[in-house]
Amino acid sequence: MIRIVTDSTCDLPEELLARYGISVVAINIHFGQQAYLERVTLDDAAFYRMVDDLRTIPKTSQPSLGQYQEVYSKLAAEPDTDAILSIHITSKLSGTYDNAVIAAGQMPPHPPIVVFDSMSGSMGLGFMVVEAAEMAARGASLAEIISRLEAVRERMHVFFTLEDLRYARMSGRVGLARMLLVSALNVKLLLTVVEGRLSLFNRVRGRPKALETLVETLLSRLADQAAARLAVIHAQAPQAAEQVRQALLARLPDAQILVRDLSLGFAVHFGPGTVGVVGYNP
């Protein structure tokens, strides 16, 4: 059996993780000298409460080599483990992938451990993890799964917009001059992921237009909208996420659309109110 490992930025629901036996390595969240494991020792509500109480944006760090090796060792000890496939957030935004590669290289050669760079995050990563787990459950080979992931990676689309600009300003993800300008003009930044990196793809005036643009942009990139796998992601913005979901359903009434809370590893940089859409053609 091929075992699947990912990190906590994947935003997958517990039901799917449990169904396929997917192992998750947690991103570290640091408030001063105190470190927490994302959604293990720090849940979403506590995270946002601490940001408000402490009036500071925490730091994040990739899982340690020991965190990976603990998971890899446990899976390697299972008698039916033939290989381990470790799929992670884009290496262009985090050292998570790099540490997984180092940790895997320090493990015994059997079972083999292969680390895959999703070049994405949130449900962009999550969808790839599910694809890999589904194929592993059907008995696909490691080479077949990797080939499939490479194809999915090429047609994965992630678009999102920010609402609370404090986080992006303090994290340094968006330039200060640009932040001050859009704050003054009520302009909303729309971002995407291109070759694993964040990229600004549009600016629009006002929140309603931003949400509308997310939907229209995603649908315009899908060659076969009816067959697409779709998700809406958000940080403390359930009403806006539902608005986006309904807008997608108005165009694709038979679509199954996952709505997921954005991982704290991303929320640290983008802040509450962030809303995004993720989709691809299988």
Secondary structure as UniProt FT lines:
FT   STRAND          2..7
FT   HELIX           8..10
FT   HELIX           14..20
FT   STRAND          23..25
FT   STRAND          28..31
FT   TURN            32..33
FT   STRAND          34..38
FT   TURN            39..41
FT   HELIX           44..54
FT   STRAND          59..61
FT   HELIX           65..76
FT   TURN            79..80
FT   STRAND          83..88
FT   TURN            91..93
FT   HELIX           96..105
FT   STRAND          113..117
FT   HELIX           123..137
FT   TURN            138..139
FT   HELIX           142..154
FT   STRAND          157..161
FT   HELIX           165..171
FT   HELIX           176..185
FT   STRAND          187..194
FT   TURN            195..196
FT   STRAND          197..205
FT   HELIX           207..221
FT   HELIX           225..227
FT   STRAND          229..234
FT   HELIX           238..251
FT   TURN            253..254
FT   STRAND          257..261
FT   HELIX           264..270
FT   TURN            272..273
FT   STRAND          275..280
//
